[in-house]
Amino acid sequence: MSQETESGPAVPAESEAAPAPRARKGGAAPRSNARALEARRRFIRTAVTSTAVVGAGLAGYLPVAAQADNPRLRPPGALDESDFLSSCIKCGQCVQVCPVQAIVLGDITDGFGLGVPYIDSREQACDFSCDAVQCILACPTGSLVYRKPDFLKIRPGAELAHKPVLKAKANDPEPTLNLIERAGLARLSRPDACLATQGKGFKGQARGPEFKGQMRYMAVDRWAPIPVADHPYERDLCDLCVTECPIQDAIRLEVTEAADGSKRGVPVVMEQCVGCGVCEMICPVEPTAIVVESRVVWEGEA
Amino acid sequence: MKGRFLEQIMLMLGQAPKKPVEFTPEAQKIHKMKRMTKDDFEAMKQHVRDHALEKNTWRNRRWTVLILVNILFTFSFWLDIQILEGALTASRFVGFHLIDLNSALQVMLAHKHIIVNLFIGTATVFLLWAALGGRSFCSWVCPYHLVAELFEKLHLKLVAKKLVTDHEFHRGARTVLWVLFTLLAVVTGFTVFETLSPTGILSRALIYGPSLALGWVALLLVFEVVYSRRAWCRYICPIGLTYGAVGVISPVRVVYDLNHCFHEGDCRKVCLVPHVLEVVIKGRSPDVKVPIGPDCTRCGLCVDTCPSGALKFEVKGLNKLL
């Protein structure tokens, strides 16, 4: 009798099961014990995997923190960075409506910025060739807005003095863009490299024949942007950042004439700069002499 | 049948299936009949099995719909046909806002501000999936579901060759993760889950081109193939629970008929969420006809697989009309 009970599934198993936990079937381990063991294992792997998933999610903060000093340039009308990241639903409708495909979506290397739109001005700037800021119209969640809701404050210096006048619409009854805040600010980052400051002119394709970027030229076609490479320039004193700037009173060239009659110019960024990035895209110097710095506010003329 | 509604919701949240305590007299009669004539029953079962047609009707319909929807997204942008603009997280269907419920939840909680378009799009999608079955979003639209379904075949082959084993998780994990990601959105102000969502990543990749984020999707697939069958959809994805909750009130569902069932269990082998099919186990059906609970993705694999037609799609209330 006692032997039979031993081979049965009840009594002595506890001590035997512990060192050999894998013996589930036919072994000495009683079913209930094996079940408990499997349940514990299942619990552990569930907890570990769930923790890993949450951890992987939270790791998305690291790139956001790393980019804090040098944030991505967001499309026009974007809320402040943290509000933008929280409100963007990552659908890319802004990408779809942009006539020059200036907007691209962040990758997983952007962490929480995955799927969030940004603009790489040097590759393709926003030249407002849509006239109405289509990306703002397309945004379903209010990440890109004409006017912020009241509870979101405008940072000092982010607000434009008045609505920006779009040069292309200068003769229209309503020449302004419905923008209240700037996305960033242009800065002559390498004044020594700037052709104008060296008194040099420019002739040819602004960014070379291989450059894919597009722009709207009013003289060519108001509604069809063309490749910058198809529109060569000829200037005695380079002033592309000033003439190609789509916004009125955003940048000017201060020219000084030397005694020998030679001219030198300095591009000066003005308060109406919205940070669109066209100057950065068009600058023929490699690397660019002028950059748009995202989220930078106006603190007076440099 | 009383209390079954709530029980099915608890089942979706991760509770283990329970044996029913009450049976209707009709169900009892059938259970009894099936016990009494075992040889005859087995012979009948064999007969049905031998004469069953192998069919993939619902799978083919579902794959067609899933591929068409995702192609419509892609072509709306590529070919500029502008019918379904955006991605699965948010879009416009010929101008009407559609917003994914889980993404909407994340955004609303993280940003704590709801604009009209966001509300309209979310409400539209809520009504749409409340009408169409809730988790039917998973199996009929989600691109990750299709990819995972294909990799599942590989997993099952490897299991058959004893090269890998399926490690089950506690299904309550999904509920816990849903709550965690919801809280994280509120507390951190970031849409944390969107960074991980293979649904969003795949949808955007199909429309806007490949990204490094596909590496994460690949990692999930490898995990599912070598370690745990359909782990993301079964135990993790909060999108599934969000749509499952919507499906609670949906009239579109699979209905089980005890009369036609031989309890072979083929349906549970192909099912993504076999706990919803607990009722098909011999002696477990509390009634002759039992609707399958809200965690069911309405994928129709069980309907295709059942050799005796015991599982069928049904629209509640529509049968009476027809």
Interface residues (C-beta under 8 A of the other chain):
Chain A: R42 F43 R45 T46 T49 S50 V53 V54 A56 G57 L58 G60 Y61 V64 S82 D83 L85 S86 S87 C88 I89 K90 C91 G92 Q93 V95 Q96 V104 L105 D107 I108 T109 G111 F112 L114 G115 A138 P140 T141 G142 P149 F151
Chain B: S76 F77 E85 G86 A87 T89 A90 S91 R92 H97 I99 D100 S103 A104 V107 A110 H111 H113 I115 N117 L118 G121 H167 E168 F169 H170 G172 A173 V176 L177 L180 F181 L184 T188 G189 F190 T191 V192 F193 E194 T195 L196 G200 I201 R204 I207 Y208 S211 L212 A213 G215 W216 A231 Y235 I236
